[in-house]
Amino acid sequence: MRFVKAQTAQGPRLGVVNADDVVALSATESRLETYFGDDGEQLERLGSAILAAPASQSALTDLRLLQPVDPPSMRDFMVFEEHIKPSWKRSGLTHGPDIWYEQPLGYFSNAANLMGPDQAVEIPGDATKLDFELEVGAIVGHEVRSASPAQAAGSIAGFLILCDWSARDTQLHEMEGLLGPFKGKDFGSSLGPVFVTPDEIEGRRAGNGYDLLMTSAVNGRTYGSDRWSSAYWSFEELISYASWNSVVTPGSLIGSGTCQGGCVLELSSRHSPEEFPWLASGDEVSLTIETMGEIRAHVEASQRGAWPGLKSVEAGTAQPGATDHDRVDEP
């Protein structure tokens, strides 16, 4: 099944997309999460019921599509080796560190700032290096605790496009403090419009993912592309690792990390900053994955400056009460 959530005169309503991209809309249903909790049987019954007795039908392109789910938490990983190779090369490495190949690497992000597929993204604070990240997102359908990869396989309710917006100057500056990304990431992530259940794409299974094309573009110009099947880690492995000695709750969002050609940082390193500049106000970003539709986001100018609580640093000692004008270490 391919599910969407559309804005209608009656409020948000779930719909099922058929092979001709015509959407059968429900008369009453508005939340997929109500049908999580098992291995997908409830979602299958929901989709069949909507198709059997739709309240209305519309072309997919005629609908105002919303984010199809509201995840309570978000973990983001890094599974595409070709994407990260330029970064390793800049660090003087001929290949990745052993730990990258031994276990999945990821971090918690901010599920409170998730946005829909056509919502604008505002440049955060005084950042000057806004970037997109084209990823696959998986939604966990039932609770997972200390599961093996095989046990985690049946926990995936569906997939959708994920864009992890990143302020690279803020991100890299704060990570000088030897802690993971925080304010360079938490201002927003976008979810694609189409929620695809695993059975819908089972015939495209390949490698550690699926043989689906992922494409990024800015202002109508194609930036890069990759295939999900090139992933080094599978979502079953990611969910298993996230759950080990812990718990992954129903509805949680698991991000794959950026595919090859899926962000400005990688592309400017491979080619040049002149050919692939940072995003600016007025730019339009388009991110697509086969069967999952498109995120199309307009970039807006920042409405806020730097955080007003910044302190100056002198000889390695922060000065309490210093104002922004006293600050010497600009991000």
Number of C-alpha atoms within 10 A of each C-alpha: 20 25 25 28 27 24 14 13 7 8 10 19 22 26 32 26 23 15 8 8 14 16 27 25 27 24 15 13 15 20 15 21 17 11 16 22 18 16 15 20 13 15 23 14 12 20 21 14 13 21 19 10 12 16 14 12 15 14 13 20 10 10 14 14 23 22 21 26 24 18 18 13 17 22 21 22 20 22 28 22 19 17 23 19 18 20 16 14 13 10 10 9 12 11 12 15 10 8 9 14 13 8 12 19 17 19 14 16 23 18 19 15 11 22 21 19 27 21 17 16 22 19 25 25 18 16 19 17 20 24 22 27 24 31 31 24 25 29 27 25 26 21 17 22 19 17 22 16 17 11 15 23 16 17 27 25 27 23 24 28 29 33 28 23 22 27 24 21 16 23 19 14 14 17 13 9 8 7 8 15 19 17 16 24 18 20 22 21 24 26 27 30 27 30 29 22 21 19 14 12 17 11 10 13 14 15 14 17 19 19 19 19 14 23 23 27 19 20 12 11 10 14 20 20 19 23 19 27 19 21 25 17 23 21 24 22 20 25 30 26 22 23 20 14 10 13 15 26 18 22 26 24 27 28 30 26 26 28 29 27 24 26 26 26 25 23 20 17 14 15 10 13 13 8 11 18 15 19 20 18 14 11 15 18 25 23 28 22 25 15 19 21 17 23 25 20 22 19 19 17 13 16 10 12 10 13 9 9 9 20 19 19 15 11 5 7 9 13 14 10 11 14 13 15 10 13 15 12 11 10 13
